[in-house]
C-alpha cells in the first residue's frame, strides 16, 4: 500500500481491498445502508416489471379482443367513431376482405358491424354497444373471443343468440338461457327490436367489453339494422413475423385504392396510449424521488467514514497519495455499497417478479370493480425482463458512486498536516 501511495496512486486491487475493509469497520451502519439501497432497488425493479406487465397485458387485450392490429373504415367514419354512425359503413365487405387478405403480412380479416343499442331484461333497460361478428367466417382468426367464453358456448352460424360480457350480465341479472330484448335504431332511423337468448358469457379481462358489450351474428345485425352485406369496420390481424410498420403501410395503400381509410391499433387507441405515457412519467418521477432518498443514506455513510478516518487519510496523503486517489477510494466504497445492496435487492426482486409473472396479482381484492385506467381487470402479471433487472442493479451502483462524490471531494481537500493532528 505504501509503495503505491508514494507513487500517488492506488491500483484497482488495492483500491477494492481498502474500500471493502473500510466498509467492514462499521458493519451495522454498512448493512443498514445496503438494506436501504436493496429496498430501493427492489421497489424500482418491481415497479418497472409491474408497469411493463400491465402495459403488455393491456396491449394484448386490446389487440386480441377489440382492435386487431389494424382497422379499415369508410372515409369519414374514424372522425365520428364515438357516435358509431351507421350511415358511413363499408358496402360489400366480403369482397373487400379478399383484397385486404392479399396484402403481404396480413394473416386474417374480419368484418364487424358495431352499433348503439339498448338491452332490456323486461324490467330494466341499459345502453350498451352491440357488435355483429362473422361467426362462420374469420372473426375467430382475428380475435380471441372463443377463448374468452367463461360460461356457455360460442355463437353458432345456425343458432340465433348472443354473447354478453360478464359484468353486463351481472348488472342485468341474467345468465345462460335467459332472454334479452335488443332495441336499436336502423340505418334508416327506424327502431328495431329482437329477442335473443344468452348462449354465452364473456370474461376477456377488458372492462370495455365485459361491462358494456354484447355480440351477435353479423348476418343478424345486418338484417336488424337494414345494412345487408355491409360492415362498419374490417379488423385485420398481421402475421406473427410481419413487420408492423411495413405491413400497415401496405394495408393503407390497398385501402386507399378502394377509397377507404386504414388505421393501426396504436392510432385507434391513441388516447389510451397517451394516458399510459402520462402514468409512466408520473411513476418514474416517484421512483426517482424514492431512490434519491435512499441514496442519501449512502452519502451519510461515506461522510461519516470520512470524518472517522481523517487521521488515516492524512497519513495516506503524507505518504504521497494524491487527492484523486482519495476520491477514487471513497467512490469505490460507495460503488461497493450499491453493488452489495443492489445484488440483494435484485435477487429478491427477481424471485418476486418471476413468481408474479406466473401466478399474477389479484387486484380485484384491492380495487373490486373499479376501473384502474387499463383494459385489464381481476388479475395482472409482471413482465420478467433480465435486461431491466440488470439495469436496475447497475443503476444502483452508479447512483451510489455518485452519492459518494461530496464525501470524496471533502476528504480529498484535507490538509495532510492538519489531518495528522486529528484525534
N, C-alpha and C positions, 0 to 999 in steps of 0.2 A: 504494500500500500504506500509506504513512504517513498519508494523509488518512483512510482507513478505520480505521487503528489509533487515530488521535486520537479518532475517533468511538466508539471502544470496541468495534468490531465488524469482521468481515471479510465481504465479500459472497460469495455462492456461487461466482462465477467465480474471484475471487482466492483463496478458500479452496482450491478444487480445484487451481489452478495452483501454489500454495505446497506443498500436500500432494504433488503429483506431483514437483515439483522436489526436495523433501526426500528422497523415496524414491530419486531418481536419484543422490543423493550417494554412496551406497554400493551400487552396483548388484549386486555379488556377493551381499551379505547380503540384499538385496531379492529377488533371483531365487531364492536358496536357500529363503527363507521362502515365496515364491509357489509354488515347486515342491512344497514340503511341503503347502501348502494344496491344490494341484492333485491330489496323490496322494490326500489325504483325501477330496476331493470325488469323484474318480474311483471310489474304492472304495465310497463311500457310494452313489453312483448305480448302480454295477454291482450291488452287493448288493441294493438296492431292486428293480432291474429283474429280477434273478435270482429273488428271492423272489416277486415278482408273477407272473413267468412260470411258475415251478414250481407256484404255487398255482392259477393259471388252468388249466394243463395237468392238474393233479390233479382239479380240479372237472369239467373236460370229460371226463376219463376215467371218473370216477365216474358222471356223467350218461349218457354215451354207451354204456357197457359194463356198468354194474352197477345203477344205481338209477333211471334216468329222472329226470324232475322230481319225481315223487311215486310212492308205492306205496299200494295198498289191500290191507288184510289182514282176515282174520276176527278178531273180537273175541278178545283173549287171545293171539293169535299173536305180536304185536310184543314183548311182555314175555318170551316164551320163544324168541325168534327164533334165539338162539345154538344151540339144540338142534335146529333145523329140524323142529319137530313136524309130523307128517302128520295127526294127529287134529284139527287146527284149520284145515282147509282151507276154501276157498270153493267151495261147490257151484254148479253151473250157471253157470260162469264166463263163458261166451259170452253168456248173456242179460244178465248184469250189465254187460258191456263196452258193450253197446248203450246202456245207461242212462248210463254214465260218459262216453261219447263225445259225448253231447248237452249236456254241461256247457260253457257258453261259455268259450273259451280253451283247451280241450283239443283237441289235434291227433290223437292216436292212443293206443290202449291195447294192452297185450299180456299175455295170461295166461301165467304161468310156474309150473312145479312144481319146487321146489328140495328136494333130499333128500341125505342122507348115503349114501355108497357106498364100496365097495372096488373098486379096479381091479387086475386081475391079468393079467400077461403070460405066465402059465404057470409062472414060477419065483418071481417077486416079487409081493407084494400091497401096495397103497398106499392109505391112506384119503384120500378127496377129496370134493369136492362135485359132485353132478350136477344139471343144470338141464334140465328139459324145456321146449322153446320151440316156439311156434306157427309152424312153418316155412312153411306155406302161408297163414298169416294175416298179422297186422300186427306181428310181432316186429321185422321189419326197419324198420318205420316208427318204432318207439320207440328201438331200439338200433342201433348201427353195426357189428354183428357181421360182416355180409358183407364190409365193407371191411377187416376185421382178419384175414381168411384169408390167411396168407402162403404156404401151400403146400396144393395140393389144391383142393377145391371146397366151397361152402356146402352145408348139408343140403338134401336134396330130399324133397318130400312122399311120393313113391312109392319111396323107397330107404332102407332101414334102415342107419344108420351113425351115426358120432359125430364131433364136432369136439373136439379136445383142445388144451389150452394147450401152447405150445411148450416151456416149462420142464418141464411134467409129462411130455410125450413124451420129452424128453431123459433124465429120471430113469428112466423105464420102458424106455428104449432101443427105442422103436417109431417107425414112420413111416407114410407113406401105404401103404394096402393091408394093413397088419398088423391082427391081430385081438386084441381085449382082452375079458376077461370082466368084466362089471359085476355085482357082488353087492350087493344092497340089501334092507333089511327093508321089507315092505309095511305098509300102514296097519293091517292086522290082526295084525302081529307075526310073520308067516311070512317066510322068506328066499326071495328070487327071484334067479335068475342068468340072464343073457342074454349071448350072444357078439355083439359088434358090430365092424364094420370101421372103421378110422380113415380117414375120407374127406377130412379137412382138419385143418390145424394153425393155431392162432390165435397172433397176436402183437399183443395190444391195447395193450401198454405198461403194463398194470395187473397187478402181480405176483400179486394175489389170484386173478385169472382165469388168467393164463398159467402159474402154478406149481401150481395146485391145483384146477382146474375142468375139467369136460368137459360138452358139450352134446349132447342127443339130441332127437329129435322129441317134441313134447308128447304125442301120442297113444301113442307107445311108453312114455313114462314113466307115463302114466295107467294103461295096461294092466299094466305091470310092478308098479306099487305098489298095484294094486286100488283106483284112485281115478278111475273113469270120469267124464269131464266136469268134473273138479274141478281146482283150482289152489291153490297156497299163497299166491300174490300176483298182483296185477294192476298192472303197471307203466304209468305214464302219462307221456306227453310233451306239454308245453304248446306252443301256437303261438308262433312267434318274437316276435310283437308283444304277446303276452299279458303282463299284469302278474302276476308270480309270486304275490305275496301274495293278491291278489283271486281269482285262479283257484284257488289252493289252498283258500281259504275256501269257495268254491262247491263244490269237489270234496269237501271234508269234509262239507258239508251233504248232498250226494247220497249219499255213502257211509253217513252216519249214518241216513238214511231207509231204507237197505237193511239196517241192522243191522251195518254194517261199520266199519272203522277206517282212515282215510286219514292218511298221514304224508308231509310234504315231504322232499326228499332231504337237506336240512340237518339235519333231526331224525333221519333214518335214520343219517346219518353224523356224529352229534353228537360222538362220541368222537374221530373224526379231526379235526374242526374245532377241538375243544379243544386237541388236540396242535399243530395249525397255529398257533393263537393263542399257545401257550406258546413255540413255537420263534420266532415273530415277535418276541415280547417279548425273548427272550434275545439275538437278533441285534441288535435295536435298542439294547440296553444296550451290547453290544460295540462297535457303531459309534459311539455317543456317546462312549465312553471313548477310542476312537481319534481322533475329531475333537478332543476336548479336548486330547490330547497334541499333535496337530498345531498347534492354536491357541496352545499355549504358545510356539511359535516366533514367532507374531505379537506376543505380549506382549513377548518378549525383543527383537525388532527395534525396536519402538516405544520401549521403555525405553532401549535403547542410544542411539537417536536423541535422546531427551530429555536424556541425560547429555552427549552430544556438542554439543548446541545450547543449553546452559544460558545462555551469554552472549547468544546471539541472542534467546532467549525473554525475557531481562531487558530487552533493548533494545525489543522489541515492547511489553512491559508498561509500560516507561518512556514510550513514545510514546502510551500511553493504552489499549492493548488489555487488556480485562478477562480475568479468569480463565476465564469462559465461552467467550471467543473462543479462548483457548489450548486448552481442552478440545476444542472443535469441530475445531481444526486437527489434533490428534492422532487424534481419532476418524475424521476424513476420511482420514488416512493408513492407518489400519487397514482402513477400508472399501475403499480402493483396492487394498490388498494382497489382500483377499478377492475383490474384483471381478476382479483380474488372475489370481490363482491359480484361482478358480472358473471363469473363462472357459476357461482351458487344460484344466482337469480335465473340464469339461462337453463340450468339443469332442472330446477323446479318448474320453470315456465314451460319448457319443452314437454315435460311429463304431463302437466295440466292441459296444455294445448292439444297434445296427441289424444288424450282421453276424451276431451270435449269435441274433438273433430269426429269421433266415432259415436259417442253417446249423446252429444248435444246438450244444450242448456234449456230447461223448461222455463220459458218466460211467461207462460200462462198463469203460473202460480204467483208471479210478481205483478203482472200487468192485467191479467184477466183478458177481457175482450177489447181492451183499449188499443187503439191504433198507435204503433210506435214510429210511424213515418216510413216504414219499409214494407214492401209487399211480402211479408213473412208473418207467421203467427205460430203460437204454441211452442215451437222448438227451434232454436238457432244453433249453428255449428261454427266452430272456429276453423280457420284455414291453417294447416301446418305448412310452414314455409321455412326451410332450413336457412335460406339466404337472409330472411328477415330476422331470424334468431341470431345469426352471426352478426348482422348489422347492429342489433341492439347491444350485443356484448362489446363489440369494438367501439361503439359509440360511448359506452360507459367508460372504457379505458381512456379514450381520447378526452372526454369531458373531465374525468378525474385528474388527468395530467394537466389540463388547462386550469382546473381549480387549484392546482399547486403553484401556479405562476406567481401569485402575490407572495406567499411564504418563501418561495425560492428566490425571488428578486430581493426580498428583505434580507434573507440570510447572506446572499452574495455581496451585499453592500456593507457588511460588518467590517469594522476596522480590526485587523488581527491583534494589535496590542491591547485594545480595549476589551476584545473578546476573551483574551487570555486572562485578564484580570477578573472576569465574571465569575462569581461564586454561585 
